[in-house]
Amino acid sequence: MRFVTGTIERPVTCRAIAEGGGRNLHIHGAVHSLRDMGGVVFLALRMPDGMVQCVCAPAVLPEGLCEECCVELSGQVRDEPRAPGGAEIAVERITVLSRPAAPMPVSLAKRELGLHLDTELALRPATLRHPRRRAVSRLQEGLVRAFRDYLTGEGFTEIHTPKIVHAGAEGGSNIFKLDYFGKKAYLAQSPQFYKQTMVGALERVFEVGPVFRAEKHATPRHLNEYTGLDLEMGYIRSFYDLIELETGYLRYAMELLARGYARELALLGVELPAVEQIPCLRFDDAKRLAAERYGYKIRDPYDLEPEEEVHIGQYAKEALGSDLVFVTHYPSKKRPFYTMDDPEDPKYTLSFDLLFRGMEVTTGGQRIHDYAAQVAKMEARGMDPAQFESYLMIHRYGMPPHGGLGIGMERLTMKLCGLDNVRYASLFPRDRCRLEP
């Protein structure tokens, strides 16, 4: 009989190896590259948090050792300023755990993959092993970790909402339809209705989960499935409470990345944005200021075109010294039916977007919490309240003033890392043409 106690050995990290020489270590990883220098072989071992340089005498190498072999090795750590992290391992023994059945289709040792986007995505299980692609994944992990940690510290509860729903939260035609045992159903465009519902139960909630949009776009900024960082908060005094909350999250996230992800930041050449304070511009002012500064005419008075987002981001950087800018008070006709109108001017709403280096990465705002007001807005838009009976239940039985926001994880990662296509910020992106890998 065997009893288990939940004890598992933690793997050695690159950071631990860099702490100093003189120790004997037993580590594992994948052979990233091999360089035979005659009397010595340099082996780059790929580990979860980076690479470690290993120095091997030819006699130590197992026969047939090649790139992407998974190995265990033991040896002595010694200081070496020229090695990654300032230390290397003088290898004494190597055991091969597995061997690849075929050579890699691309060279992972090159600084850049240099592949066309479609080629890289088709080879994604291999290309995700490249150091720069791994660094993007690690920084994205940091952003999500910060989201969870910060909101938990602010009294939020993590929730998990359905992704198969009976009606769309955003309306319109950009919704995937399914056959649900003979009934019409859809993939959720947003956790909106459910996170509002949970405000009535838990007051402050958040979710990290997939969002589906059946948009027939083929742009560098759109995905048909992305990961939303969503939150909803009750008892707000103003939608500016949400703006303050997101600013606090961003400050926490940038501090975490600077503290714990220095290798990845350096590898990608990422410059973290300053988030001590973020400017807020009204929608109409932002459009006017950018148009005046850069000499173009406003074409759509009710929404921001992608080119306008770029110009407003440029204005924020040049005139206000910020990579980020909140744009507030969007026109009512371009915001969802659950968004509260501005009581001082109902043509506008108590809502906002956050632009990061010229791209919208967040949408949020205050919600309607009064039953009669919500029904009236639905009817004014030609909607049938009876189709939203379960959603309206929260209003009928009483809701506090509340609001929330949703952050596009891939867009936030894209702009942070300086990527030119959001697909690079998705492990296995889904667009109009791509269902695999």
Secondary structure, DSSP 8 states (H G I E B T S, - for coil): -----S-------HHHHTT-SS-EEEEEEEEEEEEE-SS-EEEEEEETTEEEEEEE-GGGS-TT--TT-EEEEEEEEEE-TTSGGGEEEEEEEEEEEE--SS--SS-TTSSS----HHHHHHTHHHHTTSHHHHHHHHHHHHHHHHHHHHHHHTT-EE----SEESS-SS-SS---EEEETTEEEEE-S-SHHHHHHHHHHHSEEEEEEEEE------STT--SEEEEEEEEEES-SSTHHHHHHHHHHHHHHHHHHHHH-HHHHHHHT------S---EEEHHHHHHHHHHHHT-----TTS--HHHHHHHHHHHHHHH--SEEEEE--BGGGS-TTB-EETTEEEEESEEEEEETTEEEEEEEEB---HHHHHHHHHHTT--GGGGHHHHHHHHT---SEEEEEEEHHHHHHHHHT-SSGGGGSSS-BBTTB---
